[in-house]
Amino acid sequence: MVDNIEFAAAALEKIGYLNIEIDPTLDLFKEIERLKKEKNAILLAHYYQEPDIQDVADYIGDSLGLAQKAEATNADMIVFAGVHFMAETAKILNPGKKVLLPDLKAGCSLSDSCPPPIFKAFKDKHPDHLVISYINCSAGIKALSDIICTSSNARAIVDSLPANQEIIFAPDKNLGAYINKVSGRNMLLWNGACIVHELFSLEKITRLKERHRDALVIAHPECEEAVLKVADFIGSTTQLLNYTKKSRTNIFIVATETGILHQMQQLSPGKTFIPAPPDNACACNDCPHMKLNTLEKLYLCMKYELPEITMDEEIRIAAKKPIDKMLELSRQLGI
C-alpha cells in the first residue's frame, strides 16, 4: 500500500500538479465553499489539522466521528483533510463516491509500524485470538482484523467481549496497554506506536506543572505509561475536548497533537491551554503528517479532484467487515 501511495504521489509531481501556482489574491475560503456547493462535496477534517482547514470544514472530529460521518454522508465527493488511513476508511465505506486527500504523502507513523505481511504472520501464530485493530492502521491491517476500534470506543468494545476471549490488539502498544490496565485484560499487543504521542517529555511536563500549580494535565491514551500516570484525565481527542469544556478548571496542559488546541480555545475562550512539550528542542508537538495538508493543497485538491483514493475491491470488502462491526457495536453501546 505504501508503495502505491509513493508511486501515485510521484506521478502527480511529474505532471506538475504539486507545482501549480495559486493567485495570491484568491480568497481560498470563498473558493473552497464555492467548490463544495458546485461539486456536492463534503469536507471532513480531523482535529489535528491546521486552524484554517478546521474553520472551512463541514465536520471536525476524531477517528470515530469521522468514520460515522463518512458512513452517513449523501455527498458525491468526500474531501478528507487528515491522513491516508482516514481517507481510506471513507473509501472503504463509500466505494461509489470519489474520495480525495489533499496530500497523498500524509501518512501515519503508527500505521507504518504495522506492515500487513508481517502482522499476518504474527496473527497466524495465534489462531485462537480475536484481532481488534485501532482504526489508525492501513486497509491491509483492517482486512486482517475482526473488529476495528478507536480511542473513544476501545474500552467499551473490549468490555463487550467475553472475559475468556483471547485478543490481539494492534497496532498501538500504548493504547493497548492502557486498555489492559483499565479493563483487567491481558491482550497480546503489537509493538507499534505514534511518534507524536511517544515524544512527550515527562520531565518537561512535570516542570510545567510546577509553574502552573492550578493546571490539570490531560492526555491521549496513545501516550506512554509514564505520562498517563501523571495525567488528571485520559481520553480520546473528543473526550479531551469535552472535558475541558465542562471542567471548572481554567488552565490545562494538553498531551496530544497541538491541532486540538484550536477547538479547545474556540469552545472555551476564557481558558488557557498549554501544549505539553516533547523531548526535543520544540515547544509543542505537531504531527508532521497531519500538517502536510494546507489550505492551498485543499483548494487544488477540490478544483482538480486529485489526488483520489483508490483500492483493490477485495481488500476493501474485507476491511469493511470489521469497520461495520465497530459501527454497529458503537450504536448498540450508545457511543
C-alpha positions as a Markdown table, in Angstrom:
| # | Residue | x | y | z |
|---|---|---|---|---|
| 1 | Met | 0.0 | 0.0 | 0.0 |
| 2 | Val | 2.8 | 2.4 | 0.9 |
| 3 | Asp | 4.5 | 1.7 | -2.5 |
| 4 | Asn | 1.2 | 2.6 | -4.3 |
| 5 | Ile | 1.0 | 5.9 | -2.3 |
| 6 | Glu | 4.6 | 6.8 | -3.2 |
| 7 | Phe | 4.0 | 5.9 | -6.9 |
| 8 | Ala | 0.8 | 8.0 | -7.1 |
| 9 | Ala | 2.5 | 10.9 | -5.4 |
| 10 | Ala | 5.4 | 10.7 | -7.7 |
| 11 | Ala | 3.1 | 10.6 | -10.7 |
| 12 | Leu | 1.2 | 13.7 | -9.6 |
| 13 | Glu | 4.5 | 15.5 | -9.1 |
| 14 | Lys | 5.7 | 14.5 | -12.5 |
| 15 | Ile | 2.6 | 16.1 | -14.2 |
| 16 | Gly | 3.2 | 19.3 | -12.3 |
| 17 | Tyr | 0.1 | 19.1 | -10.1 |
| 18 | Leu | 2.1 | 19.8 | -6.9 |
| 19 | Asn | 3.8 | 22.8 | -8.5 |
| 20 | Ile | 0.7 | 24.7 | -9.7 |
| 21 | Glu | 0.9 | 28.4 | -8.6 |
| 22 | Ile | -2.2 | 29.9 | -7.0 |
| 23 | Asp | -3.1 | 33.6 | -7.4 |
| 24 | Pro | -2.1 | 35.1 | -4.0 |
| 25 | Thr | -5.1 | 37.4 | -4.2 |
| 26 | Leu | -7.6 | 34.5 | -4.4 |
| 27 | Asp | -9.9 | 34.1 | -1.4 |
| 28 | Leu | -9.3 | 30.4 | -0.7 |
| 29 | Phe | -12.1 | 30.2 | 1.9 |
| 30 | Lys | -14.6 | 31.6 | -0.5 |
| 31 | Glu | -13.3 | 29.4 | -3.4 |
| 32 | Ile | -13.5 | 26.2 | -1.3 |
| 33 | Glu | -17.0 | 27.0 | -0.2 |
| 34 | Arg | -17.9 | 27.5 | -3.9 |
| 35 | Leu | -16.3 | 24.2 | -4.9 |
| 36 | Lys | -18.1 | 22.3 | -2.2 |
| 37 | Lys | -21.5 | 23.5 | -3.5 |
| 38 | Glu | -20.6 | 23.1 | -7.1 |
| 39 | Lys | -19.4 | 19.5 | -6.7 |
| 40 | Asn | -21.7 | 18.4 | -3.9 |
| 41 | Ala | -18.7 | 17.7 | -1.8 |
| 42 | Ile | -18.3 | 17.4 | 2.0 |
| 43 | Leu | -15.1 | 18.4 | 3.7 |
| 44 | Leu | -14.2 | 16.2 | 6.7 |
| 45 | Ala | -11.3 | 17.4 | 8.9 |
| 46 | His | -9.5 | 15.8 | 11.8 |
| 47 | Tyr | -8.9 | 17.9 | 15.0 |
| 48 | Tyr | -5.2 | 17.8 | 14.3 |
| 49 | Gln | -5.5 | 19.9 | 11.1 |
| 50 | Glu | -4.3 | 23.5 | 10.9 |
| 51 | Pro | -6.8 | 26.1 | 12.1 |
| 52 | Asp | -7.7 | 27.4 | 8.6 |
| 53 | Ile | -8.7 | 23.9 | 7.5 |
| 54 | Gln | -10.8 | 23.3 | 10.6 |
| 55 | Asp | -12.5 | 26.6 | 10.0 |
| 56 | Val | -13.6 | 25.8 | 6.5 |
| 57 | Ala | -14.6 | 22.1 | 7.2 |
| 58 | Asp | -18.1 | 20.9 | 7.2 |
| 59 | Tyr | -17.4 | 18.5 | 10.1 |
| 60 | Ile | -14.4 | 18.3 | 12.5 |
| 61 | Gly | -13.9 | 15.2 | 14.6 |
| 62 | Asp | -11.8 | 12.3 | 15.8 |
| 63 | Ser | -11.5 | 9.0 | 14.1 |
| 64 | Leu | -14.8 | 7.6 | 15.3 |
| 65 | Gly | -16.8 | 10.7 | 14.5 |
| 66 | Leu | -15.2 | 11.0 | 11.1 |
| 67 | Ala | -15.9 | 7.3 | 10.2 |
| 68 | Gln | -19.6 | 7.8 | 11.3 |
| 69 | Lys | -19.9 | 10.9 | 9.3 |
| 70 | Ala | -18.3 | 9.3 | 6.2 |
| 71 | Glu | -20.8 | 6.4 | 6.5 |
| 72 | Ala | -23.8 | 8.7 | 6.7 |
| 73 | Thr | -23.0 | 11.3 | 4.0 |
| 74 | Asn | -25.1 | 11.9 | 0.9 |
| 75 | Ala | -22.3 | 13.9 | -0.8 |
| 76 | Asp | -21.0 | 12.8 | -4.2 |
| 77 | Met | -17.4 | 13.7 | -3.2 |
| 78 | Ile | -15.7 | 13.3 | 0.2 |
| 79 | Val | -12.6 | 15.5 | 0.7 |
| 80 | Phe | -10.7 | 14.2 | 3.7 |
| 81 | Ala | -8.4 | 16.7 | 5.5 |
| 82 | Gly | -6.5 | 14.2 | 7.6 |
| 83 | Val | -4.1 | 11.3 | 6.9 |
| 84 | His | -4.1 | 8.5 | 4.4 |
| 85 | Phe | -5.7 | 5.8 | 6.6 |
| 86 | Met | -8.6 | 8.1 | 7.4 |
| 87 | Ala | -9.3 | 8.8 | 3.7 |
| 88 | Glu | -9.0 | 5.0 | 3.1 |
| 89 | Thr | -11.7 | 4.4 | 5.7 |
| 90 | Ala | -14.0 | 6.8 | 3.9 |
| 91 | Lys | -13.4 | 5.0 | 0.6 |
| 92 | Ile | -14.0 | 1.6 | 2.3 |
| 93 | Leu | -17.4 | 2.8 | 3.5 |
| 94 | Asn | -18.2 | 4.7 | 0.2 |
| 95 | Pro | -17.0 | 2.7 | -2.8 |
| 96 | Gly | -19.2 | 4.6 | -5.2 |
| 97 | Lys | -18.1 | 8.1 | -4.1 |
| 98 | Lys | -14.9 | 10.0 | -5.1 |
| 99 | Val | -12.7 | 10.3 | -2.0 |
| 100 | Leu | -9.9 | 12.9 | -2.1 |
| 101 | Leu | -6.9 | 13.6 | 0.1 |
| 102 | Pro | -5.0 | 16.9 | -0.3 |
| 103 | Asp | -1.6 | 15.3 | 0.1 |
| 104 | Leu | -1.0 | 11.6 | -0.6 |
| 105 | Lys | 2.2 | 11.8 | 1.4 |
| 106 | Ala | 0.1 | 12.5 | 4.6 |
| 107 | Gly | 0.7 | 9.1 | 6.1 |
| 108 | Cys | 0.9 | 7.9 | 9.7 |
| 109 | Ser | 3.8 | 6.6 | 11.8 |
| 110 | Leu | 1.5 | 4.3 | 13.7 |
| 111 | Ser | 0.0 | 2.8 | 10.6 |
| 112 | Asp | 3.5 | 2.4 | 9.1 |
| 113 | Ser | 4.6 | 0.5 | 12.2 |
| 114 | Cys | 2.4 | -2.5 | 11.3 |
| 115 | Pro | 3.1 | -3.9 | 7.8 |
| 116 | Pro | 0.3 | -6.3 | 6.8 |
| 117 | Pro | 2.5 | -9.2 | 5.7 |
| 118 | Ile | 4.4 | -9.2 | 9.0 |
| 119 | Phe | 1.3 | -8.8 | 11.0 |
| 120 | Lys | -0.4 | -11.7 | 9.2 |
| 121 | Ala | 2.5 | -14.0 | 10.2 |
| 122 | Phe | 2.1 | -12.8 | 13.8 |
| 123 | Lys | -1.7 | -13.4 | 13.7 |
| 124 | Asp | -1.2 | -16.9 | 12.2 |
| 125 | Lys | 0.8 | -17.8 | 15.3 |
| 126 | His | -2.2 | -17.1 | 17.5 |
| 127 | Pro | -5.2 | -18.7 | 15.7 |
| 128 | Asp | -7.4 | -18.6 | 18.8 |
| 129 | His | -7.1 | -14.8 | 19.2 |
| 130 | Leu | -9.7 | -12.3 | 18.0 |
| 131 | Val | -8.0 | -9.3 | 16.4 |
| 132 | Ile | -9.0 | -5.8 | 17.5 |
| 133 | Ser | -7.2 | -3.1 | 15.5 |
| 134 | Tyr | -7.1 | 0.5 | 16.3 |
| 135 | Ile | -8.5 | 2.5 | 13.3 |
| 136 | Asn | -5.1 | 4.2 | 12.8 |
| 137 | Cys | -4.0 | 1.4 | 10.5 |
| 138 | Ser | -3.9 | 0.6 | 6.8 |
| 139 | Ala | -6.7 | -1.1 | 4.8 |
| 140 | Gly | -4.5 | -4.1 | 4.7 |
| 141 | Ile | -4.5 | -4.4 | 8.5 |
| 142 | Lys | -8.2 | -3.7 | 8.7 |
| 143 | Ala | -8.7 | -6.6 | 6.3 |
| 144 | Leu | -6.9 | -8.9 | 8.7 |
| 145 | Ser | -9.0 | -7.7 | 11.7 |
| 146 | Asp | -12.2 | -8.9 | 13.4 |
| 147 | Ile | -13.2 | -5.6 | 14.9 |
| 148 | Ile | -11.9 | -2.0 | 14.5 |
| 149 | Cys | -11.9 | 0.4 | 17.4 |
| 150 | Thr | -11.0 | 4.0 | 18.1 |
| 151 | Ser | -9.6 | 5.6 | 21.3 |
| 152 | Ser | -13.2 | 6.7 | 22.0 |
| 153 | Asn | -14.7 | 3.2 | 22.0 |
| 154 | Ala | -11.8 | 0.8 | 22.6 |
| 155 | Arg | -12.6 | 0.2 | 26.2 |
| 156 | Ala | -16.3 | -0.4 | 25.6 |
| 157 | Ile | -15.7 | -2.7 | 22.7 |
| 158 | Val | -13.2 | -4.8 | 24.7 |
| 159 | Asp | -15.5 | -4.9 | 27.7 |
| 160 | Ser | -18.3 | -6.1 | 25.4 |
| 161 | Leu | -16.4 | -9.4 | 24.6 |
| 162 | Pro | -16.4 | -12.5 | 26.8 |
| 163 | Ala | -13.8 | -12.3 | 29.6 |
| 164 | Asn | -12.2 | -15.6 | 28.3 |
| 165 | Gln | -11.8 | -14.3 | 24.7 |
| 166 | Glu | -8.2 | -14.1 | 23.8 |
| 167 | Ile | -7.4 | -10.9 | 21.9 |
| 168 | Ile | -4.6 | -9.4 | 19.8 |
| 169 | Phe | -4.6 | -5.6 | 19.9 |
| 170 | Ala | -2.9 | -3.7 | 17.1 |
| 171 | Pro | -1.1 | -1.6 | 16.2 |
| 172 | Asp | -0.7 | 0.8 | 19.2 |
| 173 | Lys | 1.0 | -0.8 | 22.2 |
| 174 | Asn | 0.4 | 2.3 | 24.4 |
| 175 | Leu | -3.4 | 2.4 | 23.8 |
| 176 | Gly | -3.5 | -1.4 | 24.2 |
| 177 | Ala | -1.5 | -1.3 | 27.5 |
| 178 | Tyr | -3.9 | 1.4 | 28.8 |
| 179 | Ile | -7.0 | -0.7 | 27.9 |
| 180 | Asn | -5.4 | -3.7 | 29.5 |
| 181 | Lys | -4.9 | -1.7 | 32.7 |
| 182 | Val | -8.4 | -0.3 | 33.0 |
| 183 | Ser | -10.2 | -3.4 | 31.8 |
| 184 | Gly | -8.2 | -6.0 | 33.6 |
| 185 | Arg | -7.5 | -7.8 | 30.3 |
| 186 | Asn | -4.2 | -9.4 | 29.1 |
| 187 | Met | -4.5 | -8.6 | 25.4 |
| 188 | Leu | -1.5 | -9.6 | 23.3 |
| 189 | Leu | -0.1 | -6.3 | 22.0 |
| 190 | Trp | 1.5 | -5.5 | 18.6 |
| 191 | Asn | 4.7 | -3.3 | 19.1 |
| 192 | Gly | 3.6 | -0.2 | 17.3 |
| 193 | Ala | 3.4 | 3.5 | 18.4 |
| 194 | Cys | 2.7 | 7.0 | 17.3 |
| 195 | Ile | 5.8 | 9.2 | 17.1 |
| 196 | Val | 3.8 | 12.3 | 18.3 |
| 197 | His | 2.5 | 10.7 | 21.4 |
| 198 | Glu | 5.7 | 8.9 | 22.3 |
| 199 | Leu | 7.8 | 12.1 | 22.2 |
| 200 | Phe | 6.2 | 13.8 | 25.2 |
| 201 | Ser | 8.7 | 14.6 | 28.0 |
| 202 | Leu | 7.6 | 13.6 | 31.5 |
| 203 | Glu | 10.3 | 15.8 | 32.9 |
| 204 | Lys | 9.2 | 18.9 | 31.0 |
| 205 | Ile | 5.5 | 18.2 | 31.8 |
| 206 | Thr | 6.4 | 18.0 | 35.5 |
| 207 | Arg | 8.3 | 21.3 | 35.3 |
| 208 | Leu | 5.3 | 22.9 | 33.6 |
| 209 | Lys | 3.0 | 21.6 | 36.3 |
| 210 | Glu | 5.3 | 23.2 | 38.9 |
| 211 | Arg | 5.0 | 26.5 | 37.2 |
| 212 | His | 1.2 | 26.2 | 36.8 |
| 213 | Arg | 0.1 | 24.6 | 40.0 |
| 214 | Asp | -3.6 | 25.0 | 39.2 |
| 215 | Ala | -3.3 | 23.3 | 35.8 |
| 216 | Leu | -4.8 | 19.9 | 35.0 |
| 217 | Val | -2.8 | 17.5 | 32.8 |
| 218 | Ile | -4.9 | 15.8 | 30.2 |
| 219 | Ala | -3.5 | 13.1 | 27.9 |
| 220 | His | -4.5 | 10.9 | 25.0 |
| 221 | Pro | -4.1 | 7.1 | 25.7 |
| 222 | Glu | -1.6 | 6.8 | 22.9 |
| 223 | Cys | 0.9 | 8.5 | 25.3 |
| 224 | Glu | 3.4 | 6.3 | 27.1 |
| 225 | Glu | 2.5 | 5.0 | 30.6 |
| 226 | Ala | 4.8 | 7.4 | 32.4 |
| 227 | Val | 2.9 | 10.4 | 31.0 |
| 228 | Leu | -0.5 | 8.7 | 31.6 |
| 229 | Lys | 0.4 | 8.2 | 35.3 |
| 230 | Val | 0.7 | 12.0 | 35.9 |
| 231 | Ala | -2.5 | 12.8 | 33.9 |
| 232 | Asp | -5.5 | 14.1 | 35.7 |
| 233 | Phe | -7.7 | 12.9 | 32.8 |
| 234 | Ile | -7.1 | 10.4 | 30.0 |
| 235 | Gly | -9.3 | 10.3 | 26.9 |
| 236 | Ser | -9.7 | 10.3 | 23.1 |
| 237 | Thr | -9.4 | 13.6 | 21.3 |
| 238 | Thr | -13.1 | 14.3 | 21.5 |
| 239 | Gln | -13.2 | 13.2 | 25.2 |
| 240 | Leu | -10.4 | 15.6 | 26.0 |
| 241 | Leu | -12.2 | 18.4 | 24.2 |
| 242 | Asn | -15.5 | 17.8 | 26.0 |
| 243 | Tyr | -13.6 | 17.5 | 29.4 |
| 244 | Thr | -12.0 | 20.9 | 29.0 |
| 245 | Lys | -15.4 | 22.5 | 28.0 |
| 246 | Lys | -17.2 | 21.1 | 31.1 |
| 247 | Ser | -14.4 | 21.4 | 33.7 |
| 248 | Arg | -14.4 | 24.3 | 36.1 |
| 249 | Thr | -10.6 | 24.4 | 35.8 |
| 250 | Asn | -9.3 | 27.3 | 33.7 |
| 251 | Ile | -5.8 | 26.0 | 32.7 |
| 252 | Phe | -4.8 | 22.7 | 31.1 |
| 253 | Ile | -1.6 | 21.1 | 30.0 |
| 254 | Val | -2.6 | 19.1 | 26.9 |
| 255 | Ala | -0.6 | 16.0 | 26.0 |
| 256 | Thr | -1.8 | 15.3 | 22.4 |
| 257 | Glu | -1.3 | 16.8 | 19.0 |
| 258 | Thr | -1.5 | 20.6 | 19.1 |
| 259 | Gly | -4.2 | 20.9 | 16.4 |
| 260 | Ile | -6.9 | 20.2 | 19.1 |
| 261 | Leu | -6.0 | 23.4 | 20.9 |
| 262 | His | -7.8 | 25.5 | 18.2 |
| 263 | Gln | -11.1 | 23.8 | 19.0 |
| 264 | Met | -10.5 | 23.9 | 22.8 |
| 265 | Gln | -9.8 | 27.7 | 22.6 |
| 266 | Gln | -12.9 | 28.3 | 20.4 |
| 267 | Leu | -15.2 | 26.4 | 22.8 |
| 268 | Ser | -13.6 | 27.8 | 26.0 |
| 269 | Pro | -12.2 | 31.2 | 25.1 |
| 270 | Gly | -11.6 | 32.2 | 28.7 |
| 271 | Lys | -9.4 | 29.2 | 29.5 |
| 272 | Thr | -5.7 | 28.6 | 28.9 |
| 273 | Phe | -4.3 | 25.6 | 27.0 |
| 274 | Ile | -0.6 | 24.8 | 27.2 |
| 275 | Pro | 0.7 | 22.2 | 24.7 |
| 276 | Ala | 2.7 | 19.5 | 26.5 |
| 277 | Pro | 6.3 | 19.7 | 25.3 |
| 278 | Pro | 8.1 | 16.9 | 23.5 |
| 279 | Asp | 11.5 | 15.5 | 24.4 |
| 280 | Asn | 13.3 | 17.7 | 21.9 |
| 281 | Ala | 14.0 | 21.4 | 21.2 |
| 282 | Cys | 10.4 | 22.2 | 20.1 |
| 283 | Ala | 7.9 | 23.9 | 22.4 |
| 284 | Cys | 5.0 | 21.8 | 21.1 |
| 285 | Asn | 4.3 | 18.5 | 19.4 |
| 286 | Asp | 2.9 | 18.7 | 15.8 |
| 287 | Cys | 2.2 | 15.6 | 13.7 |
| 288 | Pro | 4.4 | 16.1 | 10.6 |
| 289 | His | 2.0 | 14.0 | 8.5 |
| 290 | Met | -1.2 | 15.9 | 9.5 |
| 291 | Lys | 0.4 | 19.2 | 8.9 |
| 292 | Leu | 1.3 | 18.3 | 5.3 |
| 293 | Asn | -2.2 | 19.4 | 4.4 |
| 294 | Thr | -2.6 | 23.1 | 3.7 |
| 295 | Leu | -5.4 | 25.4 | 2.6 |
| 296 | Glu | -3.7 | 25.8 | -0.8 |
| 297 | Lys | -3.4 | 22.0 | -1.3 |
| 298 | Leu | -7.1 | 21.6 | -0.2 |
| 299 | Tyr | -8.2 | 24.1 | -2.8 |
| 300 | Leu | -6.2 | 22.4 | -5.6 |
| 301 | Cys | -7.4 | 19.0 | -4.5 |
| 302 | Met | -11.1 | 20.1 | -4.8 |
| 303 | Lys | -10.5 | 22.0 | -8.1 |
| 304 | Tyr | -8.8 | 19.2 | -9.9 |
| 305 | Glu | -10.3 | 16.3 | -8.0 |
| 306 | Leu | -6.9 | 14.9 | -7.2 |
| 307 | Pro | -5.3 | 13.0 | -5.5 |
| 308 | Glu | -8.0 | 10.4 | -5.4 |
| 309 | Ile | -8.0 | 7.4 | -3.0 |
| 310 | Thr | -8.4 | 4.0 | -4.8 |
| 311 | Met | -8.0 | 0.5 | -3.6 |
| 312 | Asp | -8.4 | -3.2 | -4.5 |
| 313 | Glu | -12.0 | -4.2 | -4.2 |
| 314 | Glu | -11.2 | -7.5 | -2.4 |
| 315 | Ile | -9.2 | -5.6 | 0.3 |
| 316 | Arg | -12.0 | -3.0 | 0.6 |
| 317 | Ile | -14.7 | -5.7 | 1.2 |
| 318 | Ala | -12.5 | -7.5 | 3.8 |
| 319 | Ala | -11.6 | -4.2 | 5.5 |
| 320 | Lys | -15.3 | -3.1 | 5.6 |
| 321 | Lys | -16.4 | -6.0 | 7.8 |
| 322 | Pro | -14.5 | -5.1 | 11.0 |
| 323 | Ile | -15.4 | -1.4 | 10.5 |
| 324 | Asp | -19.1 | -2.3 | 10.1 |
| 325 | Lys | -18.7 | -4.4 | 13.3 |
| 326 | Met | -17.3 | -1.4 | 15.2 |
| 327 | Leu | -20.0 | 1.0 | 13.9 |
| 328 | Glu | -22.7 | -1.5 | 14.9 |
| 329 | Leu | -21.2 | -2.1 | 18.3 |
| 330 | Ser | -20.9 | 1.7 | 18.8 |
| 331 | Arg | -24.6 | 2.1 | 18.0 |
| 332 | Gln | -25.6 | -0.7 | 20.4 |
| 333 | Leu | -23.4 | 0.7 | 23.2 |
| 334 | Gly | -24.6 | 4.2 | 22.6 |
| 335 | Ile | -21.2 | 5.6 | 21.8 |
